Amino acid sequence: MDMQKQPQRAPQTQPQQPEGCLVVAIRIPVRVFVFLVVLPLRLLWEGLAAVARFLWRHLVVHVARLLWRYVLAPAGRAVAWLLHVLLVVPLTWLYRHLLTPLGHALVWFHARVLTPAGRALLRLLAPVARAVAWVFEQLATALYWTVRVLLVLPAAALWRWILAPAGRVLAVIGREILDALGHAWRVAGHVARAVGRVLGTLFRWILLEPARLLYRTVLTPVGHVVRDLVLRPAAQAARAVGRAVRQARADLRRALFGEPARPPAAGGREPAGRDTRTLDE
């Protein structure tokens, strides 16, 4: 036994047929035109797809889940119960008590009555049937040749010499258009993604980065300076003016109405004055 492995032969690939001049002449203009038409459509499609994904994720799926859980599922169970009660049960009873006995009766009638009668008629009508069959065969032969001469042969010539070449040309054009559409759609997708990245980068560098730099380098220091030199001294001055106003109002009240009466001292202390009581009294 030969234990050495035989070298495997590489599969032979059929050489590709060279493309004709018609294919080369059609492909490049068709692809350029289709790309110019498909590019804005692809950009619009990407935008609509992003909006649709957002709406689908946040609206349609949640609403559909609630609709299925609280409306469609209970309604489906109710409809299934009604169909079972109104259709399945009556049809089951009808099949069991009416159709089955009727079918047995028809089988018996066919086996006992129709089959013997058919055999008797076949013995009487066999010569007539053969004569009718011969006549129909002759008519069918004449009709076949008539149709073949008047319709089939002209149709075959029309297909072979006119429709088939035109179909091949149209197939080449259609295939090139489909290839151009697919190529243009893919290229437009790359262009759309590149445009999106460029617009995002421009938005970040034109608006976000200058705004962040302005806030960090200008507004924050200016805010600190305004807080330390203007707002904080103004707040302190306002508090000092408030205290002065309250003190002036208290001084004016004391000047007009005198000192307010103090409440008597609480606790175990003796009252002061003339009415002081002693232990001797």
GIQUI-V911784 format. One record per residue. N is the residue number from 1. RES is the residue in three letters. OMEGA is omega in degrees with one decimal (NA if undefined). BURIAL is + if it has 9 or more other C-alpha atoms within 8 Angstrom, else -. D_CENTER is the distance of its C-alpha to the mean C-alpha in Angstrom with 1 decimal. Layout:
N&RES&OMEGA&BURIAL&D_CENTER, N&RES&OMEGA&BURIAL&D_CENTER
This chain:
1&MET&178.9&-&63.7, 2&ASP&-177.0&-&62.0, 3&MET&179.9&-&59.9, 4&GLN&179.6&-&58.6, 5&LYS&176.9&-&55.1, 6&GLN&178.3&-&54.9, 7&PRO&-179.9&-&53.0, 8&GLN&179.4&-&49.6, 9&ARG&178.8&-&49.3, 10&ALA&179.2&-&46.3, 11&PRO&180.0&-&44.3, 12&GLN&177.6&-&45.2, 13&THR&179.3&-&42.5, 14&GLN&179.6&-&43.1, 15&PRO&178.5&-&43.7, 16&GLN&178.7&-&41.1, 17&GLN&179.2&-&42.4, 18&PRO&-180.0&-&42.9, 19&GLU&-177.9&-&40.6, 20&GLY&179.3&-&42.5, 21&CYS&179.7&-&43.3, 22&LEU&179.7&-&40.9, 23&VAL&-178.6&+&37.9, 24&VAL&-178.9&+&39.0, 25&ALA&-177.3&-&39.8, 26&ILE&-166.5&+&36.4, 27&ARG&-171.9&+&34.1, 28&ILE&177.6&-&34.7, 29&PRO&179.4&-&34.7, 30&VAL&-178.6&+&31.6, 31&ARG&178.2&+&29.7, 32&VAL&-179.4&-&30.9, 33&PHE&-179.8&-&30.0, 34&VAL&177.3&+&26.5, 35&PHE&178.7&+&25.9, 36&LEU&178.4&-&27.1, 37&VAL&-172.3&-&24.8, 38&VAL&-175.6&+&21.7, 39&LEU&176.9&+&22.1, 40&PRO&176.9&-&21.3, 41&LEU&178.8&-&18.4, 42&ARG&176.1&+&17.0, 43&LEU&177.4&+&17.7, 44&LEU&179.4&-&16.0, 45&TRP&179.8&-&12.9, 46&GLU&178.0&+&12.9, 47&GLY&178.9&-&13.5, 48&LEU&178.7&-&10.8, 49&ALA&177.3&-&8.2, 50&ALA&178.0&-&10.0, 51&VAL&-179.4&-&10.0, 52&ALA&177.3&-&6.4, 53&ARG&178.7&-&6.0, 54&PHE&-179.6&-&9.1, 55&LEU&-179.8&+&8.6, 56&TRP&-177.3&+&5.7, 57&ARG&-172.1&+&8.2, 58&HIS&-177.1&-&11.2, 59&LEU&-168.7&-&10.9, 60&VAL&-175.7&+&8.7, 61&VAL&-179.1&+&9.2, 62&HIS&179.8&+&12.8, 63&VAL&179.0&-&13.6, 64&ALA&178.4&-&12.4, 65&ARG&178.4&-&14.5, 66&LEU&179.3&+&17.4, 67&LEU&179.1&+&17.2, 68&TRP&-174.2&+&17.3, 69&ARG&-170.6&+&20.1, 70&TYR&-177.5&-&22.2, 71&VAL&-170.3&+&21.8, 72&LEU&-179.2&+&20.4, 73&ALA&175.3&+&22.1, 74&PRO&178.6&+&25.5, 75&ALA&177.8&-&25.3, 76&GLY&177.5&-&24.6, 77&ARG&178.4&-&27.5, 78&ALA&179.1&-&29.7, 79&VAL&178.3&-&28.9, 80&ALA&178.5&-&29.6, 81&TRP&178.8&-&32.8, 82&LEU&178.5&+&33.8, 83&LEU&178.1&+&33.2, 84&HIS&-177.0&+&35.2, 85&VAL&-172.5&+&38.0, 86&LEU&-175.3&-&38.1, 87&LEU&-172.2&+&37.4, 88&VAL&-178.2&+&37.8, 89&VAL&177.5&+&41.0, 90&PRO&-179.8&+&42.7, 91&LEU&176.5&-&41.7, 92&THR&178.1&-&42.9, 93&TRP&-179.8&+&46.2, 94&LEU&179.6&+&46.5, 95&TYR&-174.1&+&46.0, 96&ARG&-171.6&+&48.4, 97&HIS&-177.4&-&51.2, 98&LEU&-174.0&+&51.1, 99&LEU&-179.7&+&49.3, 100&THR&175.4&+&50.7, 101&PRO&178.6&+&54.3, 102&LEU&178.2&-&53.8, 103&GLY&176.7&-&52.5, 104&HIS&178.8&-&55.5, 105&ALA&179.4&-&57.8, 106&LEU&176.7&-&56.2, 107&VAL&178.3&-&56.6, 108&TRP&-179.7&+&60.2, 109&PHE&178.9&+&60.8, 110&HIS&-176.6&+&59.4, 111&ALA&-173.0&+&61.4, 112&ARG&-173.1&-&64.7, 113&VAL&-172.0&+&64.8, 114&LEU&-178.3&+&62.5, 115&THR&176.3&+&63.0, 116&PRO&179.6&+&66.9, 117&ALA&178.8&-&66.8, 118&GLY&178.4&-&64.5, 119&ARG&178.4&-&66.8, 120&ALA&178.2&-&69.8, 121&LEU&179.4&-&68.2, 122&LEU&178.0&-&67.1, 123&ARG&-180.0&-&70.8, 124&LEU&-170.9&-&72.0, 125&LEU&-177.3&-&69.2, 126&ALA&178.8&-&68.8, 127&PRO&179.0&-&71.1, 128&VAL&-179.4&-&69.5, 129&ALA&178.6&-&66.0, 130&ARG&177.8&-&67.2, 131&ALA&178.9&-&68.7, 132&VAL&179.3&-&65.5, 133&ALA&178.3&-&63.5, 134&TRP&179.2&-&65.8, 135&VAL&179.7&-&65.5, 136&PHE&178.2&-&61.7, 137&GLU&178.0&-&61.8, 138&GLN&177.7&-&63.9, 139&LEU&179.8&-&61.7, 140&ALA&177.7&-&58.6, 141&THR&178.8&-&60.4, 142&ALA&179.4&-&61.5, 143&LEU&179.1&-&58.0, 144&TYR&-178.3&-&56.4, 145&TRP&177.0&-&58.7, 146&THR&179.8&-&58.3, 147&VAL&-179.1&+&54.6, 148&ARG&-177.4&+&54.8, 149&VAL&-173.4&+&57.3, 150&LEU&-173.3&-&55.7, 151&LEU&-169.8&-&52.0, 152&VAL&-177.8&+&51.0, 153&LEU&174.5&+&53.2, 154&PRO&178.8&+&52.2, 155&ALA&178.7&-&48.5, 156&ALA&178.0&-&48.9, 157&ALA&178.6&+&50.7, 158&LEU&179.5&+&48.1, 159&TRP&-173.7&+&45.3, 160&ARG&-171.4&+&47.3, 161&TRP&-176.7&-&48.6, 162&ILE&-171.6&+&46.1, 163&LEU&-177.8&+&42.6, 164&ALA&176.2&+&42.2, 165&PRO&178.1&+&43.1, 166&ALA&177.7&-&40.9, 167&GLY&178.0&-&38.0, 168&ARG&177.9&-&38.5, 169&VAL&178.7&-&38.5, 170&LEU&177.7&-&35.3, 171&ALA&177.1&-&33.7, 172&VAL&179.6&+&34.7, 173&ILE&179.5&+&33.3, 174&GLY&178.8&-&30.0, 175&ARG&178.4&-&29.7, 176&GLU&177.8&+&30.5, 177&ILE&178.2&+&28.0, 178&LEU&176.8&-&25.2, 179&ASP&178.6&-&26.5, 180&ALA&177.5&+&26.7, 181&LEU&179.1&+&23.2, 182&GLY&179.1&-&21.9, 183&HIS&179.9&+&24.3, 184&ALA&178.8&+&23.6, 185&TRP&178.4&+&19.8, 186&ARG&179.3&-&20.6, 187&VAL&177.9&+&23.3, 188&ALA&176.0&+&21.2, 189&GLY&176.7&+&18.7, 190&HIS&178.9&-&21.7, 191&VAL&179.7&+&23.2, 192&ALA&178.4&+&20.1, 193&ARG&177.5&-&20.0, 194&ALA&177.4&-&23.8, 195&VAL&177.9&-&23.8, 196&GLY&178.4&-&21.4, 197&ARG&179.3&-&23.8, 198&VAL&178.9&-&26.8, 199&LEU&177.1&-&25.6, 200&GLY&178.0&-&24.9, 201&THR&177.9&-&28.4, 202&LEU&178.7&-&30.1, 203&PHE&-178.9&+&28.6, 204&ARG&-176.5&+&29.9, 205&TRP&-178.6&+&33.3, 206&ILE&-174.2&-&33.9, 207&LEU&-171.0&-&32.9, 208&LEU&-178.0&+&32.2, 209&GLU&175.0&+&35.0, 210&PRO&179.1&+&37.7, 211&ALA&178.9&-&36.7, 212&ARG&178.0&-&36.9, 213&LEU&177.4&+&40.2, 214&LEU&179.5&+&41.6, 215&TYR&-175.2&+&40.9, 216&ARG&-171.6&+&42.4, 217&THR&-174.9&-&45.4, 218&VAL&-171.5&+&46.3, 219&LEU&-179.3&+&44.9, 220&THR&176.4&+&45.5, 221&PRO&178.4&+&49.2, 222&VAL&177.8&-&49.9, 223&GLY&177.8&-&48.5, 224&HIS&179.2&-&50.7, 225&VAL&179.4&+&53.7, 226&VAL&178.6&+&53.1, 227&ARG&-174.9&+&52.8, 228&ASP&-173.7&+&55.9, 229&LEU&-174.9&-&58.1, 230&VAL&-171.7&+&57.1, 231&LEU&-178.5&+&55.1, 232&ARG&174.8&+&56.9, 233&PRO&178.3&+&60.4, 234&ALA&177.6&-&59.4, 235&ALA&177.8&-&58.3, 236&GLN&178.2&-&61.5, 237&ALA&178.9&-&63.6, 238&ALA&177.1&-&61.8, 239&ARG&178.1&-&62.6, 240&ALA&178.3&-&66.2, 241&VAL&177.8&-&66.6, 242&GLY&177.5&-&65.2, 243&ARG&179.1&-&67.7, 244&ALA&179.2&-&70.5, 245&VAL&178.2&-&69.6, 246&ARG&178.3&-&69.6, 247&GLN&178.9&-&72.9, 248&ALA&178.1&-&74.5, 249&ARG&176.9&-&73.3, 250&ALA&177.9&-&74.8, 251&ASP&179.1&-&78.1, 252&LEU&178.3&-&78.3, 253&ARG&178.8&+&77.8, 254&ARG&179.6&+&80.6, 255&ALA&-177.5&-&82.8, 256&LEU&-171.3&-&82.4, 257&PHE&-179.8&-&82.2, 258&GLY&179.8&-&83.7, 259&GLU&176.7&-&82.4, 260&PRO&-178.4&-&80.2, 261&ALA&-179.6&-&81.9, 262&ARG&177.4&-&81.2, 263&PRO&179.6&-&80.5, 264&PRO&-178.6&-&83.3, 265&ALA&179.8&-&83.0, 266&ALA&177.0&-&81.9, 267&GLY&-176.2&-&83.2, 268&GLY&-178.3&-&86.8, 269&ARG&179.4&-&88.4, 270&GLU&177.0&-&91.5, 271&PRO&178.8&-&91.3, 272&ALA&175.9&-&93.2, 273&GLY&-175.7&-&95.7, 274&ARG&-175.9&-&98.6, 275&ASP&-178.3&-&97.3, 276&THR&178.1&-&97.1, 277&ARG&177.8&-&98.4, 278&THR&-179.5&-&100.5, 279&LEU&-178.6&-&101.4, 280&ASP&-177.0&-&105.0, 281&GLU&NA&-&104.1
